[in-house]
């Protein structure tokens, strides 16, 4: 969609959700206190993990874990879609999970399942990065880990994982993607990579970035934050404030450059910053910041594709029961195909 409707239904009640989604959102809500802080023990007890398996699942997707940097416990889960031609080189999607920089992992069942859907639906090798979490590892640890993952890919090309999974990757068609805090990480990692000179020249080229409900903010309260604070169980202002307190440097405000990427309505962008796809939900209280981000990219002359789901809550993509979740994978496939063609042209 060409525009960003920041006010649509901002004061309405969200649409009805399937009971399975309501139950999961209620459990997530129970894992947070009224001040937004997480009951971490309760959360981790409910954060069930899935194991990687090089054997195809029911959809034909295989997975394996790879170590990126053992010294800091940095690893990634690699997903390979069904492929009829072993010699065919596939695009790569480097994925950063959400969770406010504090929660979840690449092995968490919702993210294992999501990356499997993306791998199969997009036809790409997905590298889900298990970056370090706050508050034990504050800013800039998550960004450092994201950049380290790209450097690992550039140096190794997933040779070990590709051999085990029987797939080859095309590093000239590398895309970053992430949801919520992961969308924030995707932006900052793309900016770092695009800003860093490489000698010798890198074989990895960023062809695009997909930011799903990205987590941006500031000290200012937007109209959307105020209007949608109580409209969904998936996110609240108290929780966003808690996440920023845990991630940002001690004493920093939400106007820190990590959060307020559009400070002064300007966004710092390298010339080589890739084309972006920004996904915005109509019932996401962060959509005002996301709209500012889109406007800032466009003012910089960057290619931006905006995908809006008017009835979507924050985190909708994690629920395959929701129709918009399936639509998102289709949109990602179109974005990857478009910018793969541009890269090869």
Buried (B, 14 or more C-beta within 10 A) or exposed (E): EEEBBBEEBBEEEBEEBEEEBEEBBEEBBEBBEEEBBBEEEEBEEEBEEBEBEEEBBEEEBBBBBBEBBEEBEBBBBBBBBEBEEEEEBBBBBBBBBBBBBBBBBBBBEBBBBBBBBBBBBBBBBBBBBBBBBBEEBBBBBBBBBBBBBBBBBBEEBBEEBBEBBEBBBBBBBBBBBBBBBBBBBBBBBBBBBBEEEEEEEBEBBBBBBBBBBBBBBBEEEBEBBBBBBEBBBBBBBBBBBBBBBBBBEEEBEBBBEBBBBBBEEEBEBEEEBBBBBBBBBBBBBBBBBBBBBBBBBEEBEBBBBBBBBBBBBBBBBBBBEBEBBBBBBEBBBEBBBBBBEEBEE
